[in-house]
Amino acid sequence: MTFNEMTPRRQDQLMAFDRLLTIMDELRERCPWDRKQTMDSLRHLTIEETYELSDAIMENDLSEIRKELGDIQLHLVFYAKIASEIAADSSDPSATNRFDMADVLNGVCEKLISRHPHIYGDSEGRLVIAETEDQVKANWEQLKLKEGNKSVLGGVPGSLPALVKAMRIQEKARGAGFDWDEKQQVWQKVEEEMEEFKAEFNAESNTVIDHQRAEGEFGDLLFSLVNYARFIDINPETALERTNKKFIKRFQYIEEQARANGKALIDMTLAEMDVYWNEAKKDV
């Protein structure tokens, strides 16, 4: 399909992307700050932008989501620009792996096509059956193993937050057929892990506990809860973050009411704070 054959909106999208690429070229050439940046210097900024996008999504703020998507897209273009600047005859060992944005986009397009054989066909043009989400995920994991992954779990980033990592590990294990059959079995595992955790200490006494063993059992309990959440279609990271935000709003209400009454939290009793907490629960 040629540019003129595209819909006006698709033309607008391509022109907007071209505009960003052009601006990136200009900034990289003329702006002292942009010229100085490297992939390493951008890394922590990209992580920050990703968390800002996450916050906007949690708040369902479409205006902020659009802005944060733009910031992240800028970073993606920036990385590709830096990679394209590596001289082909450079002594840098990575020179043979230089790429630009076209390589990035074509690469992901090829990957999407190869990993959706139920849409585009396999290497021999045959459509693979995948009528359910689970079948798609199972095919996806098998394709990644054929591409060179030594383990189904190899694609889970080591630096993921532990709660997110636990869910991704479980999802990938399920894709390989390693999973419980019924949610009742998973809940039984939660109860089993709770009993094992409780067995490490007596909550009603001040007996010294083995922190290492208790920590291990607590980790097992959290992992089993994440597993159960997955079975009932709850994202544990989202659930915990919503609870975090709820707690923050309620606690800030206590602070606001305390100030309005000329009090400081440090001087208030827990019973006094509970009054405001219960008021906050009515609204948040």
Salt bridges, closest charged atoms under 4 A:
ASP12 OD2 - ARG9 NH1 3.70
ASP25 OD1 - LYS81 NZ 2.96
GLU59 OE2 - LYS245 NZ 3.51
GLU64 OE1 - LYS67 NZ 3.29
GLU85 OE1 - ARG28 NE 2.93
ASP122 OD2 - ARG126 NE 3.23
GLU124 OE1 - ARG126 NH2 3.14
GLU133 OE2 - LYS137 NZ 3.11
ASP134 OD2 - ARG174 NH2 2.88
GLU141 OE2 - LYS144 NZ 3.72
GLU141 OE2 - LYS172 NZ 3.15
GLU147 OE1 - ARG115 NH2 2.60
GLU171 OE1 - ARG168 NH1 2.48
ASP179 OD2 - ARG174 NH1 2.53
ASP179 OD1 - ARG230 NH2 2.94
GLU192 OE2 - LYS189 NZ 3.23
GLU193 OE2 - LYS189 NZ 3.25
GLU195 OE2 - LYS198 NZ 3.71
GLU200 OE2 - ARG213 NH2 3.05
GLU241 OE2 - LYS245 NZ 3.83
GLU272 OE2 - LYS263 NZ 3.71
